[in-house]
Amino acid sequence: MELNNVSNRPIKKTPLERVKNREYHDAMEDAKNAYLRKDLMTAASTFRRAVFFRKDSDEAHASLGD
């Protein structure tokens, strides 16, 4: 049975979702760089920022725990 008007294309994200996604990725990159520089206070606060933008991110929560 085939449904009409069903597309295989992914659902478009809203502008807010796109901003949150970009902010999350930027925060993760900044936090990882700070962690590598041994700047742990900056890394922790930046990982918290990443968690703010994507609360379900296992990677951000685990990195914050480290």
PDBQT receptor file of N, H, CA, C and O in Angstrom, charges set to zero:
ATOM      1  N   MET A   1       0.840  -1.174   0.000  1.00  0.00    +0.000 N 
ATOM      2  CA  MET A   1       0.000   0.000   0.000  1.00  0.00    +0.000 C 
ATOM      3  C   MET A   1       0.884   1.236   0.000  1.00  0.00    +0.000 C 
ATOM      4  O   MET A   1       1.787   1.360   0.828  1.00  0.00    +0.000 OA
ATOM      5  N   GLU A   2       0.631   2.128  -0.908  1.00  0.00    +0.000 N 
ATOM      6  H   GLU A   2      -0.103   2.027  -1.580  1.00  0.00    +0.000 HD
ATOM      7  CA  GLU A   2       1.451   3.329  -1.039  1.00  0.00    +0.000 C 
ATOM      8  C   GLU A   2       0.647   4.551  -0.614  1.00  0.00    +0.000 C 
ATOM      9  O   GLU A   2      -0.501   4.726  -1.021  1.00  0.00    +0.000 OA
ATOM     10  N   LEU A   3       1.258   5.384   0.201  1.00  0.00    +0.000 N 
ATOM     11  H   LEU A   3       2.191   5.242   0.531  1.00  0.00    +0.000 HD
ATOM     12  CA  LEU A   3       0.589   6.597   0.657  1.00  0.00    +0.000 C 
ATOM     13  C   LEU A   3       0.938   7.757  -0.259  1.00  0.00    +0.000 C 
ATOM     14  O   LEU A   3       2.083   7.896  -0.686  1.00  0.00    +0.000 OA
ATOM     15  N   ASN A   4      -0.024   8.567  -0.551  1.00  0.00    +0.000 N 
ATOM     16  H   ASN A   4      -0.955   8.454  -0.203  1.00  0.00    +0.000 HD
ATOM     17  CA  ASN A   4       0.224   9.756  -1.372  1.00  0.00    +0.000 C 
ATOM     18  C   ASN A   4       0.816  10.863  -0.527  1.00  0.00    +0.000 C 
ATOM     19  O   ASN A   4       0.581  10.924   0.680  1.00  0.00    +0.000 OA
ATOM     20  N   ASN A   5       1.574  11.726  -1.147  1.00  0.00    +0.000 N 
ATOM     21  H   ASN A   5       1.765  11.676  -2.128  1.00  0.00    +0.000 HD
ATOM     22  CA  ASN A   5       2.164  12.902  -0.505  1.00  0.00    +0.000 C 
ATOM     23  C   ASN A   5       3.167  12.549   0.587  1.00  0.00    +0.000 C 
ATOM     24  O   ASN A   5       3.416  13.364   1.475  1.00  0.00    +0.000 OA
ATOM     25  N   VAL A   6       3.738  11.369   0.541  1.00  0.00    +0.000 N 
ATOM     26  H   VAL A   6       3.535  10.707  -0.180  1.00  0.00    +0.000 HD
ATOM     27  CA  VAL A   6       4.765  10.986   1.500  1.00  0.00    +0.000 C 
ATOM     28  C   VAL A   6       6.100  11.039   0.776  1.00  0.00    +0.000 C 
ATOM     29  O   VAL A   6       6.263  10.457  -0.297  1.00  0.00    +0.000 OA
ATOM     30  N   SER A   7       7.029  11.725   1.360  1.00  0.00    +0.000 N 
ATOM     31  H   SER A   7       6.897  12.198   2.232  1.00  0.00    +0.000 HD
ATOM     32  CA  SER A   7       8.329  11.910   0.722  1.00  0.00    +0.000 C 
ATOM     33  C   SER A   7       9.405  11.209   1.533  1.00  0.00    +0.000 C 
ATOM     34  O   SER A   7       9.291  11.066   2.751  1.00  0.00    +0.000 OA
ATOM     35  N   ASN A   8      10.437  10.779   0.851  1.00  0.00    +0.000 N 
ATOM     36  H   ASN A   8      10.529  10.895  -0.138  1.00  0.00    +0.000 HD
ATOM     37  CA  ASN A   8      11.580  10.172   1.526  1.00  0.00    +0.000 C 
ATOM     38  C   ASN A   8      12.589  11.213   1.983  1.00  0.00    +0.000 C 
ATOM     39  O   ASN A   8      13.577  10.878   2.638  1.00  0.00    +0.000 OA
ATOM     40  N   ARG A   9      12.348  12.463   1.645  1.00  0.00    +0.000 N 
ATOM     41  H   ARG A   9      11.546  12.734   1.114  1.00  0.00    +0.000 HD
ATOM     42  CA  ARG A   9      13.248  13.525   2.051  1.00  0.00    +0.000 C 
ATOM     43  C   ARG A   9      13.121  13.788   3.543  1.00  0.00    +0.000 C 
ATOM     44  O   ARG A   9      12.032  13.676   4.105  1.00  0.00    +0.000 OA
ATOM     45  N   PRO A  10      14.245  14.141   4.196  1.00  0.00    +0.000 N 
ATOM     46  CA  PRO A  10      14.161  14.451   5.624  1.00  0.00    +0.000 C 
ATOM     47  C   PRO A  10      13.324  15.711   5.857  1.00  0.00    +0.000 C 
ATOM     48  O   PRO A  10      13.232  16.584   4.994  1.00  0.00    +0.000 OA
ATOM     49  N   ILE A  11      12.733  15.779   7.016  1.00  0.00    +0.000 N 
ATOM     50  H   ILE A  11      12.808  15.070   7.716  1.00  0.00    +0.000 HD
ATOM     51  CA  ILE A  11      11.925  16.942   7.378  1.00  0.00    +0.000 C 
ATOM     52  C   ILE A  11      12.850  18.137   7.566  1.00  0.00    +0.000 C 
ATOM     53  O   ILE A  11      13.888  18.035   8.221  1.00  0.00    +0.000 OA
ATOM     54  N   LYS A  12      12.465  19.271   6.984  1.00  0.00    +0.000 N 
ATOM     55  H   LYS A  12      11.622  19.354   6.452  1.00  0.00    +0.000 HD
ATOM     56  CA  LYS A  12      13.281  20.479   7.111  1.00  0.00    +0.000 C 
ATOM     57  C   LYS A  12      13.251  20.981   8.542  1.00  0.00    +0.000 C 
ATOM     58  O   LYS A  12      12.219  20.949   9.213  1.00  0.00    +0.000 OA
ATOM     59  N   LYS A  13      14.406  21.446   8.992  1.00  0.00    +0.000 N 
ATOM     60  H   LYS A  13      15.244  21.472   8.447  1.00  0.00    +0.000 HD
ATOM     61  CA  LYS A  13      14.492  21.978  10.347  1.00  0.00    +0.000 C 
ATOM     62  C   LYS A  13      14.082  23.442  10.342  1.00  0.00    +0.000 C 
ATOM     63  O   LYS A  13      14.244  24.152   9.350  1.00  0.00    +0.000 OA
ATOM     64  N   THR A  14      13.553  23.869  11.464  1.00  0.00    +0.000 N 
ATOM     65  H   THR A  14      13.421  23.292  12.271  1.00  0.00    +0.000 HD
ATOM     66  CA  THR A  14      13.172  25.265  11.609  1.00  0.00    +0.000 C 
ATOM     67  C   THR A  14      14.440  26.102  11.779  1.00  0.00    +0.000 C 
ATOM     68  O   THR A  14      15.495  25.559  12.108  1.00  0.00    +0.000 OA
ATOM     69  N   PRO A  15      14.352  27.396  11.563  1.00  0.00    +0.000 N 
ATOM     70  CA  PRO A  15      15.530  28.244  11.778  1.00  0.00    +0.000 C 
ATOM     71  C   PRO A  15      16.086  28.123  13.200  1.00  0.00    +0.000 C 
ATOM     72  O   PRO A  15      17.303  28.146  13.384  1.00  0.00    +0.000 OA
ATOM     73  N   LEU A  16      15.225  27.995  14.199  1.00  0.00    +0.000 N 
ATOM     74  H   LEU A  16      14.236  27.976  14.050  1.00  0.00    +0.000 HD
ATOM     75  CA  LEU A  16      15.687  27.853  15.578  1.00  0.00    +0.000 C 
ATOM     76  C   LEU A  16      16.441  26.538  15.759  1.00  0.00    +0.000 C 
ATOM     77  O   LEU A  16      17.470  26.507  16.434  1.00  0.00    +0.000 OA
ATOM     78  N   GLU A  17      15.950  25.465  15.171  1.00  0.00    +0.000 N 
ATOM     79  H   GLU A  17      15.114  25.491  14.622  1.00  0.00    +0.000 HD
ATOM     80  CA  GLU A  17      16.644  24.178  15.256  1.00  0.00    +0.000 C 
ATOM     81  C   GLU A  17      18.017  24.245  14.585  1.00  0.00    +0.000 C 
ATOM     82  O   GLU A  17      18.986  23.671  15.080  1.00  0.00    +0.000 OA
ATOM     83  N   ARG A  18      18.089  24.945  13.461  1.00  0.00    +0.000 N 
ATOM     84  H   ARG A  18      17.301  25.411  13.058  1.00  0.00    +0.000 HD
ATOM     85  CA  ARG A  18      19.380  25.086  12.772  1.00  0.00    +0.000 C 
ATOM     86  C   ARG A  18      20.371  25.880  13.614  1.00  0.00    +0.000 C 
ATOM     87  O   ARG A  18      21.551  25.532  13.666  1.00  0.00    +0.000 OA
ATOM     88  N   VAL A  19      19.913  26.934  14.271  1.00  0.00    +0.000 N 
ATOM     89  H   VAL A  19      18.954  27.216  14.229  1.00  0.00    +0.000 HD
ATOM     90  CA  VAL A  19      20.793  27.737  15.129  1.00  0.00    +0.000 C 
ATOM     91  C   VAL A  19      21.260  26.903  16.317  1.00  0.00    +0.000 C 
ATOM     92  O   VAL A  19      22.446  26.911  16.650  1.00  0.00    +0.000 OA
ATOM     93  N   LYS A  20      20.345  26.187  16.957  1.00  0.00    +0.000 N 
ATOM     94  H   LYS A  20      19.382  26.181  16.687  1.00  0.00    +0.000 HD
ATOM     95  CA  LYS A  20      20.719  25.341  18.095  1.00  0.00    +0.000 C 
ATOM     96  C   LYS A  20      21.743  24.291  17.679  1.00  0.00    +0.000 C 
ATOM     97  O   LYS A  20      22.690  24.018  18.417  1.00  0.00    +0.000 OA
ATOM     98  N   ASN A  21      21.556  23.703  16.504  1.00  0.00    +0.000 N 
ATOM     99  H   ASN A  21      20.786  23.924  15.905  1.00  0.00    +0.000 HD
ATOM    100  CA  ASN A  21      22.480  22.695  16.012  1.00  0.00    +0.000 C 
ATOM    101  C   ASN A  21      23.866  23.292  15.777  1.00  0.00    +0.000 C 
ATOM    102  O   ASN A  21      24.876  22.690  16.144  1.00  0.00    +0.000 OA
ATOM    103  N   ARG A  22      23.912  24.472  15.168  1.00  0.00    +0.000 N 
ATOM    104  H   ARG A  22      23.092  24.960  14.871  1.00  0.00    +0.000 HD
ATOM    105  CA  ARG A  22      25.195  25.140  14.914  1.00  0.00    +0.000 C 
ATOM    106  C   ARG A  22      25.865  25.536  16.228  1.00  0.00    +0.000 C 
ATOM    107  O   ARG A  22      27.073  25.358  16.388  1.00  0.00    +0.000 OA
ATOM    108  N   GLU A  23      25.091  26.068  17.159  1.00  0.00    +0.000 N 
ATOM    109  H   GLU A  23      24.110  26.213  17.029  1.00  0.00    +0.000 HD
ATOM    110  CA  GLU A  23      25.646  26.453  18.458  1.00  0.00    +0.000 C 
ATOM    111  C   GLU A  23      26.188  25.240  19.205  1.00  0.00    +0.000 C 
ATOM    112  O   GLU A  23      27.245  25.317  19.831  1.00  0.00    +0.000 OA
ATOM    113  N   TYR A  24      25.474  24.128  19.143  1.00  0.00    +0.000 N 
ATOM    114  H   TYR A  24      24.615  24.065  18.635  1.00  0.00    +0.000 HD
ATOM    115  CA  TYR A  24      25.932  22.894  19.787  1.00  0.00    +0.000 C 
ATOM    116  C   TYR A  24      27.274  22.457  19.211  1.00  0.00    +0.000 C 
ATOM    117  O   TYR A  24      28.213  22.182  19.958  1.00  0.00    +0.000 OA
ATOM    118  N   HIS A  25      27.366  22.393  17.894  1.00  0.00    +0.000 N 
ATOM    119  H   HIS A  25      26.603  22.616  17.287  1.00  0.00    +0.000 HD
ATOM    120  CA  HIS A  25      28.604  21.936  17.257  1.00  0.00    +0.000 C 
ATOM    121  C   HIS A  25      29.763  22.895  17.532  1.00  0.00    +0.000 C 
ATOM    122  O   HIS A  25      30.889  22.456  17.763  1.00  0.00    +0.000 OA
ATOM    123  N   ASP A  26      29.492  24.187  17.507  1.00  0.00    +0.000 N 
ATOM    124  H   ASP A  26      28.577  24.543  17.319  1.00  0.00    +0.000 HD
ATOM    125  CA  ASP A  26      30.540  25.172  17.828  1.00  0.00    +0.000 C 
ATOM    126  C   ASP A  26      31.013  25.003  19.267  1.00  0.00    +0.000 C 
ATOM    127  O   ASP A  26      32.213  25.045  19.538  1.00  0.00    +0.000 OA
ATOM    128  N   ALA A  27      30.067  24.810  20.191  1.00  0.00    +0.000 N 
ATOM    129  H   ALA A  27      29.093  24.776  19.970  1.00  0.00    +0.000 HD
ATOM    130  CA  ALA A  27      30.420  24.638  21.602  1.00  0.00    +0.000 C 
ATOM    131  C   ALA A  27      31.250  23.378  21.803  1.00  0.00    +0.000 C 
ATOM    132  O   ALA A  27      32.235  23.394  22.541  1.00  0.00    +0.000 OA
ATOM    133  N   MET A  28      30.859  22.288  21.151  1.00  0.00    +0.000 N 
ATOM    134  H   MET A  28      30.059  22.275  20.552  1.00  0.00    +0.000 HD
ATOM    135  CA  MET A  28      31.614  21.036  21.292  1.00  0.00    +0.000 C 
ATOM    136  C   MET A  28      33.042  21.200  20.762  1.00  0.00    +0.000 C 
ATOM    137  O   MET A  28      33.991  20.726  21.386  1.00  0.00    +0.000 OA
ATOM    138  N   GLU A  29      33.194  21.851  19.645  1.00  0.00    +0.000 N 
ATOM    139  H   GLU A  29      32.423  22.236  19.138  1.00  0.00    +0.000 HD
ATOM    140  CA  GLU A  29      34.530  22.058  19.080  1.00  0.00    +0.000 C 
ATOM    141  C   GLU A  29      35.379  22.926  20.009  1.00  0.00    +0.000 C 
ATOM    142  O   GLU A  29      36.541  22.611  20.269  1.00  0.00    +0.000 OA
ATOM    143  N   ASP A  30      34.801  24.013  20.506  1.00  0.00    +0.000 N 
ATOM    144  H   ASP A  30      33.857  24.269  20.295  1.00  0.00    +0.000 HD
ATOM    145  CA  ASP A  30      35.530  24.904  21.422  1.00  0.00    +0.000 C 
ATOM    146  C   ASP A  30      35.902  24.167  22.708  1.00  0.00    +0.000 C 
ATOM    147  O   ASP A  30      37.017  24.317  23.209  1.00  0.00    +0.000 OA
ATOM    148  N   ALA A  31      34.981  23.380  23.238  1.00  0.00    +0.000 N 
ATOM    149  H   ALA A  31      34.076  23.258  22.831  1.00  0.00    +0.000 HD
ATOM    150  CA  ALA A  31      35.231  22.655  24.486  1.00  0.00    +0.000 C 
ATOM    151  C   ALA A  31      36.322  21.602  24.313  1.00  0.00    +0.000 C 
ATOM    152  O   ALA A  31      37.181  21.446  25.181  1.00  0.00    +0.000 OA
ATOM    153  N   LYS A  32      36.287  20.893  23.211  1.00  0.00    +0.000 N 
ATOM    154  H   LYS A  32      35.590  21.020  22.506  1.00  0.00    +0.000 HD
ATOM    155  CA  LYS A  32      37.318  19.877  22.955  1.00  0.00    +0.000 C 
ATOM    156  C   LYS A  32      38.696  20.526  22.830  1.00  0.00    +0.000 C 
ATOM    157  O   LYS A  32      39.687  19.990  23.327  1.00  0.00    +0.000 OA
ATOM    158  N   ASN A  33      38.755  21.673  22.168  1.00  0.00    +0.000 N 
ATOM    159  H   ASN A  33      37.950  22.108  21.765  1.00  0.00    +0.000 HD
ATOM    160  CA  ASN A  33      40.033  22.380  22.046  1.00  0.00    +0.000 C 
ATOM    161  C   ASN A  33      40.532  22.858  23.404  1.00  0.00    +0.000 C 
ATOM    162  O   ASN A  33      41.723  22.761  23.698  1.00  0.00    +0.000 OA
ATOM    163  N   ALA A  34      39.632  23.372  24.230  1.00  0.00    +0.000 N 
ATOM    164  H   ALA A  34      38.664  23.451  23.992  1.00  0.00    +0.000 HD
ATOM    165  CA  ALA A  34      40.022  23.816  25.568  1.00  0.00    +0.000 C 
ATOM    166  C   ALA A  34      40.497  22.631  26.405  1.00  0.00    +0.000 C 
ATOM    167  O   ALA A  34      41.461  22.756  27.161  1.00  0.00    +0.000 OA
ATOM    168  N   TYR A  35      39.837  21.495  26.280  1.00  0.00    +0.000 N 
ATOM    169  H   TYR A  35      39.054  21.394  25.666  1.00  0.00    +0.000 HD
ATOM    170  CA  TYR A  35      40.227  20.294  27.018  1.00  0.00    +0.000 C 
ATOM    171  C   TYR A  35      41.624  19.843  26.607  1.00  0.00    +0.000 C 
ATOM    172  O   TYR A  35      42.429  19.458  27.455  1.00  0.00    +0.000 OA
ATOM    173  N   LEU A  36      41.913  19.887  25.317  1.00  0.00    +0.000 N 
ATOM    174  H   LEU A  36      41.259  20.199  24.627  1.00  0.00    +0.000 HD
ATOM    175  CA  LEU A  36      43.239  19.494  24.832  1.00  0.00    +0.000 C 
ATOM    176  C   LEU A  36      44.331  20.447  25.323  1.00  0.00    +0.000 C 
ATOM    177  O   LEU A  36      45.475  20.039  25.521  1.00  0.00    +0.000 OA
ATOM    178  N   ARG A  37      43.967  21.720  25.517  1.00  0.00    +0.000 N 
ATOM    179  H   ARG A  37      43.037  22.051  25.356  1.00  0.00    +0.000 HD
ATOM    180  CA  ARG A  37      44.922  22.713  26.043  1.00  0.00    +0.000 C 
ATOM    181  C   ARG A  37      45.043  22.625  27.559  1.00  0.00    +0.000 C 
ATOM    182  O   ARG A  37      45.811  23.375  28.161  1.00  0.00    +0.000 OA
ATOM    183  N   LYS A  38      44.295  21.719  28.183  1.00  0.00    +0.000 N 
ATOM    184  H   LYS A  38      43.671  21.110  27.694  1.00  0.00    +0.000 HD
ATOM    185  CA  LYS A  38      44.266  21.536  29.645  1.00  0.00    +0.000 C 
ATOM    186  C   LYS A  38      43.630  22.726  30.357  1.00  0.00    +0.000 C 
ATOM    187  O   LYS A  38      43.884  22.953  31.540  1.00  0.00    +0.000 OA
ATOM    188  N   ASP A  39      42.802  23.487  29.635  1.00  0.00    +0.000 N 
ATOM    189  H   ASP A  39      42.597  23.302  28.674  1.00  0.00    +0.000 HD
ATOM    190  CA  ASP A  39      42.053  24.594  30.222  1.00  0.00    +0.000 C 
ATOM    191  C   ASP A  39      40.706  24.020  30.666  1.00  0.00    +0.000 C 
ATOM    192  O   ASP A  39      39.693  24.175  29.984  1.00  0.00    +0.000 OA
ATOM    193  N   LEU A  40      40.717  23.357  31.821  1.00  0.00    +0.000 N 
ATOM    194  H   LEU A  40      41.540  23.231  32.375  1.00  0.00    +0.000 HD
ATOM    195  CA  LEU A  40      39.566  22.564  32.236  1.00  0.00    +0.000 C 
ATOM    196  C   LEU A  40      38.352  23.400  32.635  1.00  0.00    +0.000 C 
ATOM    197  O   LEU A  40      37.217  22.966  32.438  1.00  0.00    +0.000 OA
ATOM    198  N   MET A  41      38.569  24.577  33.186  1.00  0.00    +0.000 N 
ATOM    199  H   MET A  41      39.491  24.929  33.346  1.00  0.00    +0.000 HD
ATOM    200  CA  MET A  41      37.429  25.430  33.558  1.00  0.00    +0.000 C 
ATOM    201  C   MET A  41      36.666  25.874  32.311  1.00  0.00    +0.000 C 
ATOM    202  O   MET A  41      35.436  25.837  32.284  1.00  0.00    +0.000 OA
ATOM    203  N   THR A  42      37.390  26.288  31.295  1.00  0.00    +0.000 N 
ATOM    204  H   THR A  42      38.389  26.318  31.317  1.00  0.00    +0.000 HD
ATOM    205  CA  THR A  42      36.746  26.704  30.048  1.00  0.00    +0.000 C 
ATOM    206  C   THR A  42      36.083  25.510  29.374  1.00  0.00    +0.000 C 
ATOM    207  O   THR A  42      34.970  25.622  28.861  1.00  0.00    +0.000 OA
ATOM    208  N   ALA A  43      36.761  24.376  29.376  1.00  0.00    +0.000 N 
ATOM    209  H   ALA A  43      37.665  24.285  29.793  1.00  0.00    +0.000 HD
ATOM    210  CA  ALA A  43      36.191  23.172  28.762  1.00  0.00    +0.000 C 
ATOM    211  C   ALA A  43      34.879  22.796  29.438  1.00  0.00    +0.000 C 
ATOM    212  O   ALA A  43      33.890  22.508  28.763  1.00  0.00    +0.000 OA
ATOM    213  N   ALA A  44      34.866  22.799  30.774  1.00  0.00    +0.000 N 
ATOM    214  H   ALA A  44      35.669  23.033  31.322  1.00  0.00    +0.000 HD
ATOM    215  CA  ALA A  44      33.653  22.418  31.507  1.00  0.00    +0.000 C 
ATOM    216  C   ALA A  44      32.500  23.376  31.209  1.00  0.00    +0.000 C 
ATOM    217  O   ALA A  44      31.377  22.936  30.961  1.00  0.00    +0.000 OA
ATOM    218  N   SER A  45      32.768  24.667  31.232  1.00  0.00    +0.000 N 
ATOM    219  H   SER A  45      33.680  25.025  31.434  1.00  0.00    +0.000 HD
ATOM    220  CA  SER A  45      31.684  25.622  30.984  1.00  0.00    +0.000 C 
ATOM    221  C   SER A  45      31.196  25.533  29.541  1.00  0.00    +0.000 C 
ATOM    222  O   SER A  45      30.012  25.740  29.276  1.00  0.00    +0.000 OA
ATOM    223  N   THR A  46      32.084  25.231  28.619  1.00  0.00    +0.000 N 
ATOM    224  H   THR A  46      33.046  25.062  28.834  1.00  0.00    +0.000 HD
ATOM    225  CA  THR A  46      31.685  25.132  27.219  1.00  0.00    +0.000 C 
ATOM    226  C   THR A  46      30.939  23.831  26.952  1.00  0.00    +0.000 C 
ATOM    227  O   THR A  46      30.015  23.806  26.138  1.00  0.00    +0.000 OA
ATOM    228  N   PHE A  47      31.326  22.745  27.629  1.00  0.00    +0.000 N 
ATOM    229  H   PHE A  47      32.076  22.765  28.290  1.00  0.00    +0.000 HD
ATOM    230  CA  PHE A  47      30.540  21.514  27.518  1.00  0.00    +0.000 C 
ATOM    231  C   PHE A  47      29.144  21.731  28.096  1.00  0.00    +0.000 C 
ATOM    232  O   PHE A  47      28.171  21.188  27.573  1.00  0.00    +0.000 OA
ATOM    233  N   ARG A  48      29.032  22.516  29.167  1.00  0.00    +0.000 N 
ATOM    234  H   ARG A  48      29.822  22.957  29.592  1.00  0.00    +0.000 HD
ATOM    235  CA  ARG A  48      27.708  22.842  29.720  1.00  0.00    +0.000 C 
ATOM    236  C   ARG A  48      26.878  23.610  28.699  1.00  0.00    +0.000 C 
ATOM    237  O   ARG A  48      25.670  23.400  28.585  1.00  0.00    +0.000 OA
ATOM    238  N   ARG A  49      27.532  24.498  27.961  1.00  0.00    +0.000 N 
ATOM    239  H   ARG A  49      28.513  24.669  28.054  1.00  0.00    +0.000 HD
ATOM    240  CA  ARG A  49      26.829  25.245  26.907  1.00  0.00    +0.000 C 
ATOM    241  C   ARG A  49      26.316  24.282  25.831  1.00  0.00    +0.000 C 
ATOM    242  O   ARG A  49      25.205  24.447  25.327  1.00  0.00    +0.000 OA
ATOM    243  N   ALA A  50      27.119  23.287  25.483  1.00  0.00    +0.000 N 
ATOM    244  H   ALA A  50      28.022  23.153  25.892  1.00  0.00    +0.000 HD
ATOM    245  CA  ALA A  50      26.695  22.295  24.491  1.00  0.00    +0.000 C 
ATOM    246  C   ALA A  50      25.491  21.507  25.002  1.00  0.00    +0.000 C 
ATOM    247  O   ALA A  50      24.559  21.235  24.245  1.00  0.00    +0.000 OA
ATOM    248  N   VAL A  51      25.507  21.142  26.280  1.00  0.00    +0.000 N 
ATOM    249  H   VAL A  51      26.263  21.363  26.895  1.00  0.00    +0.000 HD
ATOM    250  CA  VAL A  51      24.378  20.422  26.872  1.00  0.00    +0.000 C 
ATOM    251  C   VAL A  51      23.125  21.295  26.841  1.00  0.00    +0.000 C 
ATOM    252  O   VAL A  51      22.026  20.786  26.622  1.00  0.00    +0.000 OA
ATOM    253  N   PHE A  52      23.275  22.592  27.054  1.00  0.00    +0.000 N 
ATOM    254  H   PHE A  52      24.168  23.005  27.232  1.00  0.00    +0.000 HD
ATOM    255  CA  PHE A  52      22.138  23.508  27.001  1.00  0.00    +0.000 C 
ATOM    256  C   PHE A  52      21.461  23.454  25.631  1.00  0.00    +0.000 C 
ATOM    257  O   PHE A  52      20.233  23.456  25.541  1.00  0.00    +0.000 OA
ATOM    258  N   PHE A  53      22.260  23.405  24.573  1.00  0.00    +0.000 N 
ATOM    259  H   PHE A  53      23.257  23.403  24.647  1.00  0.00    +0.000 HD
ATOM    260  CA  PHE A  53      21.693  23.408  23.233  1.00  0.00    +0.000 C 
ATOM    261  C   PHE A  53      21.201  22.036  22.781  1.00  0.00    +0.000 C 
ATOM    262  O   PHE A  53      20.337  21.953  21.907  1.00  0.00    +0.000 OA
ATOM    263  N   ARG A  54      21.732  20.963  23.356  1.00  0.00    +0.000 N 
ATOM    264  H   ARG A  54      22.433  21.030  24.066  1.00  0.00    +0.000 HD
ATOM    265  CA  ARG A  54      21.253  19.621  23.004  1.00  0.00    +0.000 C 
ATOM    266  C   ARG A  54      21.296  18.762  24.257  1.00  0.00    +0.000 C 
ATOM    267  O   ARG A  54      22.295  18.104  24.547  1.00  0.00    +0.000 OA
ATOM    268  N   LYS A  55      20.206  18.781  24.984  1.00  0.00    +0.000 N 
ATOM    269  H   LYS A  55      19.394  19.315  24.749  1.00  0.00    +0.000 HD
ATOM    270  CA  LYS A  55      20.127  18.101  26.272  1.00  0.00    +0.000 C 
ATOM    271  C   LYS A  55      20.250  16.581  26.164  1.00  0.00    +0.000 C 
ATOM    272  O   LYS A  55      20.604  15.924  27.143  1.00  0.00    +0.000 OA
ATOM    273  N   ASP A  56      19.966  16.018  25.001  1.00  0.00    +0.000 N 
ATOM    274  H   ASP A  56      19.679  16.552  24.206  1.00  0.00    +0.000 HD
ATOM    275  CA  ASP A  56      20.016  14.561  24.833  1.00  0.00    +0.000 C 
ATOM    276  C   ASP A  56      21.351  14.069  24.269  1.00  0.00    +0.000 C 
ATOM    277  O   ASP A  56      21.446  12.925  23.825  1.00  0.00    +0.000 OA
ATOM    278  N   SER A  57      22.373  14.913  24.281  1.00  0.00    +0.000 N 
ATOM    279  H   SER A  57      22.295  15.843  24.642  1.00  0.00    +0.000 HD
ATOM    280  CA  SER A  57      23.674  14.542  23.719  1.00  0.00    +0.000 C 
ATOM    281  C   SER A  57      24.490  13.722  24.711  1.00  0.00    +0.000 C 
ATOM    282  O   SER A  57      24.969  14.238  25.721  1.00  0.00    +0.000 OA
ATOM    283  N   ASP A  58      24.639  12.445  24.407  1.00  0.00    +0.000 N 
ATOM    284  H   ASP A  58      24.251  12.025  23.586  1.00  0.00    +0.000 HD
ATOM    285  CA  ASP A  58      25.459  11.579  25.254  1.00  0.00    +0.000 C 
ATOM    286  C   ASP A  58      26.907  12.041  25.267  1.00  0.00    +0.000 C 
ATOM    287  O   ASP A  58      27.571  12.012  26.303  1.00  0.00    +0.000 OA
ATOM    288  N   GLU A  59      27.390  12.469  24.102  1.00  0.00    +0.000 N 
ATOM    289  H   GLU A  59      26.851  12.493  23.261  1.00  0.00    +0.000 HD
ATOM    290  CA  GLU A  59      28.791  12.899  23.992  1.00  0.00    +0.000 C 
ATOM    291  C   GLU A  59      29.069  14.113  24.876  1.00  0.00    +0.000 C 
ATOM    292  O   GLU A  59      30.092  14.156  25.559  1.00  0.00    +0.000 OA
ATOM    293  N   ALA A  60      28.179  15.090  24.870  1.00  0.00    +0.000 N 
ATOM    294  H   ALA A  60      27.348  15.055  24.315  1.00  0.00    +0.000 HD
ATOM    295  CA  ALA A  60      28.384  16.294  25.676  1.00  0.00    +0.000 C 
ATOM    296  C   ALA A  60      28.345  15.959  27.170  1.00  0.00    +0.000 C 
ATOM    297  O   ALA A  60      29.168  16.456  27.939  1.00  0.00    +0.000 OA
ATOM    298  N   HIS A  61      27.398  15.126  27.576  1.00  0.00    +0.000 N 
ATOM    299  H   HIS A  61      26.730  14.723  26.951  1.00  0.00    +0.000 HD
ATOM    300  CA  HIS A  61      27.311  14.746  28.996  1.00  0.00    +0.000 C 
ATOM    301  C   HIS A  61      28.523  13.955  29.435  1.00  0.00    +0.000 C 
ATOM    302  O   HIS A  61      29.050  14.193  30.522  1.00  0.00    +0.000 OA
ATOM    303  N   ALA A  62      28.979  13.020  28.619  1.00  0.00    +0.000 N 
ATOM    304  H   ALA A  62      28.550  12.827  27.736  1.00  0.00    +0.000 HD
ATOM    305  CA  ALA A  62      30.146  12.210  28.965  1.00  0.00    +0.000 C 
ATOM    306  C   ALA A  62      31.400  13.064  29.027  1.00  0.00    +0.000 C 
ATOM    307  O   ALA A  62      32.219  12.900  29.931  1.00  0.00    +0.000 OA
ATOM    308  N   SER A  63      31.556  13.972  28.076  1.00  0.00    +0.000 N 
ATOM    309  H   SER A  63      30.890  14.105  27.342  1.00  0.00    +0.000 HD
ATOM    310  CA  SER A  63      32.717  14.851  28.061  1.00  0.00    +0.000 C 
ATOM    311  C   SER A  63      32.733  15.768  29.267  1.00  0.00    +0.000 C 
ATOM    312  O   SER A  63      33.792  16.028  29.839  1.00  0.00    +0.000 OA
ATOM    313  N   LEU A  64      31.574  16.256  29.655  1.00  0.00    +0.000 N 
ATOM    314  H   LEU A  64      30.714  16.045  29.190  1.00  0.00    +0.000 HD
ATOM    315  CA  LEU A  64      31.482  17.102  30.847  1.00  0.00    +0.000 C 
ATOM    316  C   LEU A  64      31.885  16.303  32.083  1.00  0.00    +0.000 C 
ATOM    317  O   LEU A  64      32.542  16.828  32.982  1.00  0.00    +0.000 OA
ATOM    318  N   GLY A  65      31.493  15.048  32.122  1.00  0.00    +0.000 N 
ATOM    319  H   GLY A  65      30.960  14.621  31.392  1.00  0.00    +0.000 HD
ATOM    320  CA  GLY A  65      31.866  14.194  33.248  1.00  0.00    +0.000 C 
ATOM    321  C   GLY A  65      33.363  13.946  33.339  1.00  0.00    +0.000 C 
ATOM    322  O   GLY A  65      33.912  13.825  34.434  1.00  0.00    +0.000 OA
ATOM    323  N   ASP A  66      34.025  13.869  32.185  1.00  0.00    +0.000 N 
ATOM    324  H   ASP A  66      33.579  13.967  31.295  1.00  0.00    +0.000 HD
ATOM    325  CA  ASP A  66      35.475  13.658  32.181  1.00  0.00    +0.000 C 
ATOM    326  C   ASP A  66      36.176  14.875  32.716  1.00  0.00    +0.000 C 
ATOM    327  O   ASP A  66      37.404  14.896  32.795  1.00  0.00    +0.000 OA
TER     328      ASP A  66
